[in-house]
């Protein structure tokens, strides 16, 4: 087993490994047990009672966290003509409207957090699958990142405000950031509540048995904190 440092061990000692905490307690402990010198990210990890091999049991959607993620989100937009103009006016950080920019990304440049495309540019964006796919940056209609020109301002605004995608991975887990350790507890709670509500609404009709099996909260480099999945699923939108 890998050995942990003194700070991690001290943080772990504050937790009861046998207890599944209510969401508010878990978030409080996440803030208390974070020991990094930087502002660590708070993440939610869910073990789902779904079979990712079955197309009708897939979960994939987006949610706009009411208090954002606590970081600057860099947005790249694949668009041309009017779309490029609208994207630039709406605050996009980068516009991929030329072969030069496409080649730059093909060369491995990915200094952005979200990629959005208009439908007419998906032919060019699709060539970048090997670069964007593994990094979760490929525009996708299901994730709401392939949109008509008129929707670009809204989607860019939401991306910068804290719009995050959640999806079931190959191991039947979902991992989503919900903010920073520096956030006040009510803001973290509200973000988590919004996420859990979106995941509840995204439940596939083919889901059988327990939908959410386990919920864990963690911070960057910090220990995992068990959350009672029933209480997590019944979180209220407001305090």
C-alpha angles and dihedrals in degrees: 000000000000115000119238126215127250094262093053091046091050091050092048090052089065091063132078104224091202096053128088104205129212112255096257093050091046093051091048090052091047089058092045096048098046107110105171120120090228128065099275124214119245113222137188119216120192129191106208130206091227136109108234089197089069115079092208091058098054120122119203128148144120134249131192107225108221093223099037127229099283095245140091109263115212112210127200119192127199102212142122138203112356091002092057091048093050092046092052093047090049094057104265110164096212134022119205099200100129140061087241092063092043090054091048090057091044086057090060104268110147106152093148136084104213131030121201127183140188113231094251090059097051091093090065095036090051090064088065096062094116091055102036101032099066090047094051091243102117111118110244132182091221090057092048094244097116104071140154118264093258091059096052096093092053096045093046090049092050092047091054092044095057108285108165133182123224124193140167110254128210092272093054093254133125122207121190134167114226104182145295134307088244091064115107113253095251090055093050090046092051092049092049091047091052091049094049091048090052091049091050090052091048093059108135118238088232093059111122129191120350111011099193113028103175136009124196131180121204141163128219106294090351129120122270117258118208117230126198101252093210092055091044091054093049097049115141119236091236135034 
